[in-house]
Amino acid sequence: MTRRTLLLLRWCVFFLAFAFLYVRLSDGPGLAAFSVQNDVGGLTKPVVIVLLLMLVNWGLESRKWRLLVRGLEPISIARSFIATIAGTAIGLITPNRVGEFAGRVLFLAPEHRIAGAFATVVGSIAQFVVTVSLGMMGFIATILTAEPDYADPMAAAWIGLGALVAFSSLLLYFNPQLLHALVARLPLVKRWERHAAVLDRFSGSELRNVLLLSLARYAVFTIQFMLLLHECAGLRAEEAITAIPVVFLIGTLIPTVMLTELGVRGSVAVAFFNSGAHDAAIIMATTALWLVNIALPAMAGAVILLVARIRSARA
């Protein structure tokens, strides 16, 4: 990637990220929900806590990414954190935030970026494994504790399908050489097969540590959501603990484009928090979680991508 191409990419991400946020925030049901609440000021304390937990969340993710790429090149804690936040800007404007890895690998040396992208995929699979596994547990718990007429006759089929997805992703995660073999067979990515060799370097202990970091991240944003649901909708922890993993699971599995992600998450949350709480309050909590964990880091990431020193390959 030449210097001119890299500069163009950075400006495009900057403008697209802020344009998306403007469209999303200027006309969205989530922000409208704030206006119908009587005590928005009462959210100050929980929002401060959620903001602090956001730093913990992305700190854990940056630690995970640093662990994954350390076999390619050493990277400082600070640069790893900056790269992780920068990735959220590109993730914001791509479906299901799949572009996060692209923003991160720009902070590696040009010759390591493709291999770094493959290493980053391992971290994404780890987070997916945690989300699917705990989501299925939450779904099973929801079915078992539901009223007889609430249980879906297809519940067993969905549980079986979810278990299969969870098992397959877990198998792929702990055997990344299978992903390497897949890359070698796919025509579109076969030319990068030599870079995918990085997948063969991860030890079992490294993979376990990355999975534990993914689990810690999951715990952090679960606590964030519980706090916001309690303050916005009056939901107690025991009322939300089984539904939250299902909301995260469906939000992960449903393909979303950038302009519909927030709406999808809000709709899913309303559907599963069957507690008599006002729909607007649940959407408000979902929006607040998105603002803190996605929108704010993405704004910071867009600025970082614009001003950071990023090496370009020679033309």
C-alpha positions in Angstrom: 0.0 0.0 0.0 1.5 3.3 -1.1 1.6 6.4 1.0 -1.0 8.1 -1.2 -3.4 5.1 -1.0 -2.9 4.9 2.7 -3.7 8.6 3.2 -6.8 8.3 1.0 -7.9 5.3 3.1 -7.4 7.2 6.3 -9.5 10.2 5.2 -12.2 8.0 3.8 -12.5 6.1 7.1 -12.6 9.4 9.0 -15.4 10.9 6.9 -17.4 7.7 6.7 -17.2 7.0 10.4 -18.4 10.5 11.4 -21.1 10.6 8.6 -22.4 7.2 9.9 -22.5 8.5 13.5 -24.3 11.7 12.4 -27.0 9.7 10.5 -27.3 7.2 13.2 -27.5 9.6 16.1 -29.6 12.3 14.5 -32.5 10.1 13.6 -32.6 7.0 15.8 -35.2 5.4 18.1 -32.5 4.9 20.7 -31.9 8.5 21.3 -35.6 9.3 21.1 -36.0 6.9 24.0 -33.9 9.2 26.2 -36.4 12.0 25.8 -39.3 10.0 27.3 -37.4 9.1 30.5 -38.2 11.2 33.6 -34.8 10.8 35.3 -32.0 10.8 32.7 -29.9 12.7 35.1 -30.0 9.7 37.4 -27.9 7.8 34.8 -24.8 9.8 35.6 -23.3 7.4 38.1 -23.9 4.2 36.2 -22.8 5.7 32.9 -19.5 6.8 34.6 -19.0 3.2 35.8 -19.9 1.8 32.3 -17.4 4.3 30.7 -14.7 3.0 33.1 -15.6 -0.6 32.2 -15.3 0.4 28.5 -11.7 1.1 29.0 -11.3 -2.2 30.8 -13.1 -3.9 27.9 -10.9 -2.5 25.1 -7.8 -2.9 27.4 -8.5 -6.6 27.5 -9.0 -6.7 23.7 -5.7 -4.9 23.1 -4.0 -7.3 25.5 -5.5 -10.2 23.5 -4.4 -8.7 20.2 -0.9 -8.0 21.5 -0.6 -11.6 22.6 -1.7 -12.8 19.1 0.8 -10.7 17.1 3.8 -10.9 19.4 5.2 -13.7 17.3 5.3 -11.4 14.3 6.8 -8.3 15.9 7.0 -6.8 19.4 4.4 -4.1 20.0 4.1 -1.9 23.1 1.1 -1.8 25.4 0.2 1.7 24.4 0.5 1.1 20.6 -1.5 -2.1 20.9 -4.3 -0.1 22.7 -4.2 2.7 20.1 -4.3 0.1 17.3 -7.3 -1.6 18.8 -9.2 1.6 19.2 -8.3 2.6 15.7 -9.8 -0.6 14.4 -13.2 0.3 15.8 -13.5 3.1 13.3 -13.3 0.7 10.3 -15.4 -1.8 12.2 -18.1 0.8 12.5 -18.5 1.1 8.8 -18.4 -2.6 7.9 -21.0 -5.3 8.4 -20.9 -6.9 11.8 -17.7 -4.9 12.4 -15.6 -7.4 10.5 -13.3 -4.6 9.4 -11.8 -4.0 12.9 -8.8 -6.1 12.1 -7.9 -3.8 9.1 -7.4 -0.8 11.4 -5.3 -2.7 13.8 -2.8 -4.3 11.3 -2.0 -0.9 9.9 0.0 -0.4 13.0 2.2 -3.3 12.2 5.1 -3.2 9.7 3.8 -3.5 6.1 5.4 -6.9 5.7 3.6 -8.3 8.7 0.1 -6.9 8.0 -1.4 -9.9 6.1 0.0 -12.4 8.7 -1.3 -10.1 11.4 -4.8 -10.2 9.9 -4.8 -14.0 10.1 -3.6 -13.8 13.7 -6.3 -11.3 14.5 -9.0 -13.7 13.1 -8.0 -16.2 15.8 -9.0 -13.6 18.4 -12.3 -13.0 16.7 -13.0 -16.7 16.6 -12.3 -16.8 20.4 -14.8 -14.1 21.1 -17.3 -15.9 18.8 -16.8 -19.1 20.7 -17.5 -17.4 24.0 -20.6 -15.6 22.7 -22.1 -18.6 21.1 -21.4 -21.0 24.0 -22.8 -18.7 26.7 -25.6 -17.6 24.4 -26.7 -21.2 24.0 -26.6 -21.7 27.8 -28.7 -18.6 28.2 -31.1 -19.8 25.5 -31.5 -23.2 27.2 -32.1 -21.5 30.6 -34.7 -19.3 29.0 -36.6 -22.2 27.5 -36.4 -24.3 30.7 -37.7 -21.4 32.9 -40.4 -20.2 30.4 -44.1 -20.7 30.7 -45.3 -23.8 28.8 -47.0 -21.8 26.1 -43.9 -19.6 25.6 -41.6 -22.5 24.7 -41.1 -22.7 20.9 -41.8 -26.2 19.5 -38.6 -25.7 17.4 -36.6 -24.9 20.5 -34.9 -28.3 20.5 -33.8 -27.9 16.8 -32.4 -24.4 17.6 -30.6 -25.7 20.6 -29.1 -28.5 18.5 -28.1 -26.1 15.7 -26.5 -23.7 18.3 -24.6 -26.6 19.9 -23.3 -27.7 16.5 -22.1 -24.1 15.7 -20.5 -23.8 19.2 -18.8 -27.1 18.9 -17.6 -26.4 15.3 -16.2 -23.0 16.2 -14.5 -24.4 19.3 -12.9 -27.2 17.2 -11.7 -24.6 14.6 -10.4 -22.3 17.4 -8.2 -24.9 19.1 -7.0 -26.3 15.7 -6.1 -23.1 13.8 -4.1 -25.3 11.4 -7.5 -26.3 10.0 -8.1 -22.7 9.1 -4.7 -22.6 7.5 -5.6 -25.7 5.4 -8.9 -24.0 4.4 -7.1 -20.9 3.3 -4.8 -23.0 1.1 -7.9 -24.4 -0.7 -9.9 -21.2 -1.3 -9.0 -19.5 -4.6 -9.7 -16.0 -3.3 -7.2 -16.2 -0.5 -4.9 -18.9 -1.6 -2.2 -16.4 -2.7 -1.8 -15.4 0.9 -1.4 -19.0 2.1 2.2 -18.4 3.2 1.1 -15.6 5.5 -1.5 -17.9 7.0 1.4 -20.0 8.3 1.2 -17.8 11.4 -1.8 -19.9 12.4 0.4 -22.9 13.0 2.5 -21.1 15.6 0.0 -20.8 18.4 0.4 -23.1 21.3 -2.4 -24.6 23.4 -1.5 -22.3 26.3 -1.6 -19.2 24.1 -5.0 -20.2 22.8 -6.3 -20.8 26.3 -5.1 -17.4 27.4 -6.8 -15.7 24.5 -10.0 -17.5 25.2 -9.8 -16.5 28.9 -9.3 -12.8 27.8 -12.3 -13.1 25.5 -14.3 -14.5 28.5 -13.2 -11.6 30.6 -14.4 -9.1 27.9 -17.7 -10.9 27.8 -18.1 -10.6 31.6 -17.3 -6.8 31.4 -19.9 -5.9 28.8 -22.4 -8.2 30.5 -22.0 -6.2 33.7 -22.2 -3.0 31.7 -25.5 -4.1 30.2 -26.9 -5.2 33.5 -26.1 -1.9 35.1 -27.8 0.1 32.3 -30.9 -2.2 32.3 -31.2 -1.8 36.0 -31.0 2.0 35.9 -33.1 2.5 32.7 -35.7 -0.3 32.9 -35.6 -1.4 36.5 -34.5 -4.9 35.7 -32.8 -6.8 38.5 -29.7 -8.9 37.7 -31.6 -12.2 38.1 -34.1 -11.1 35.5 -31.5 -10.1 33.0 -28.8 -12.7 33.5 -30.3 -15.4 31.2 -31.6 -13.0 28.5 -28.4 -10.9 28.0 -26.4 -13.8 26.6 -29.3 -14.6 24.1 -29.4 -10.9 23.0 -25.6 -11.0 22.5 -25.9 -14.3 20.6 -28.6 -13.1 18.2 -26.9 -9.8 17.7 -23.8 -11.7 16.7 -25.5 -14.2 14.4 -27.8 -11.8 12.5 -26.0 -10.2 9.6 -26.2 -6.5 10.0 -25.1 -3.6 7.9 -23.7 -0.5 9.6 -27.0 1.5 9.5 -29.1 -1.3 10.9 -26.9 -2.7 13.7 -28.3 -0.5 16.5 -31.9 -1.1 15.5 -31.4 -4.8 15.3 -29.8 -4.9 18.8 -32.6 -2.8 20.3 -35.3 -5.0 18.7 -33.7 -8.2 19.9 -33.4 -6.8 23.4 -37.1 -5.7 23.6 -38.1 -9.2 22.4 -36.2 -11.1 25.0 -36.6 -8.9 28.1 -40.1 -10.0 28.9 -40.4 -8.3 32.2 -43.1 -5.7 31.8 -40.5 -2.9 31.4 -41.3 -0.1 29.0 -39.8 -0.9 25.5 -38.3 2.6 25.3 -36.3 2.0 28.5 -34.8 -1.2 27.1 -33.9 0.5 23.8 -32.4 3.4 25.8 -30.2 0.9 27.7 -29.2 -0.8 24.5 -28.4 2.5 22.9 -26.3 3.7 25.8 -24.3 0.5 25.7 -23.7 1.0 22.0 -22.7 4.6 22.5 -20.2 3.8 25.1 -18.7 0.6 23.7 -18.8 1.4 20.0 -19.6 5.0 19.1 -17.1 6.7 21.4 -14.2 4.4 20.6 -15.0 4.7 16.9 -14.8 8.5 17.0 -11.5 8.3 18.8 -10.3 5.6 16.4 -11.2 7.8 13.4 -9.1 10.6 14.7 -6.3 8.2 15.6 -6.2 6.8 12.1 -6.0 10.3 10.7 -3.1 11.5 12.9 -1.1 8.4 13.8 2.2 7.6 12.3 1.6 4.6 10.1 4.2 3.1 7.9 3.4 2.6 4.2 5.0 0.2 1.8 7.2 1.6 -1.0 5.4 2.5 -4.2 
